[in-house]
């Protein structure tokens, strides 16, 4: 009753002003609620899920050709000619990639020695090329083993240790190397050391 009297006692001008203000507030409130309930693309950016990009690895070696595909059976060693410059001995990586199992001779102060370089599971190994008791200078790469061409003793191609046969107590020592300019580069001194270790067993 009091509210009714107060409102009715107000001049007409004030009543109209209050109505306009009330309507304005209602309009602002309605627009605010509408904006919160359904945001536009301008106010909130749309999030589009993106799939992860597939990264293609960069090819760092020459493509495999038919000539460099690994043979299905045992691989006989192929004689190759190394490049010798003082104490540095080098052979092209491509020779090993194409033949899989190679061997080469070196002249030293105490005579000729033989070494081998072969590839197994993408890794190059360099070792003395000698089965000490039978003096063989040839090994066939058969799976992950080196098989002496004379006595048939089998050695691990990854460690050089004897696996089976009469000469298992004479492991085939390895020599260190590095890859430079597409060549396997070795020290003649390291190759001689590997040969002498193999001789001693």
C-alpha angles and dihedrals in degrees: 000000000000091000090050092051093047092049093045092047092055117099116257092247093058091047092055091048092053091050091051092048092048092049091048091052091048091050092050091047092049092049091048092051091047091051092051094045097051114019117202124234088252095058098041119027115231114249112223115191113235125205117232114264118249110235116212111212116240112247109237100176135052114276116267111259130196090261092058098046110118112255115244095233138038116320119222117217116258121213113236134178116244125211110241124195112171106300093346119097121185139177127183116262087223090064090060094041091053099040100029091203121049138165133192141183130233131195113225135176090265097043141277123333132183130222135179136214122193141162125238123174091344094308124112118223127194119198143155110277099226140108097200106207096046095030092228117166098194136077131180116219105228113175105303095340137083112222119202109238092219110036100019094232111160123223130186108258091211100048104018091230120140116259105177140344138060097300100049093121092068108071118197108246121223130226126216122244143168133214115241128162091350091305133115101234120200138171116245088219091057091049091051090049091051090049093050092047090053091050091054094046 
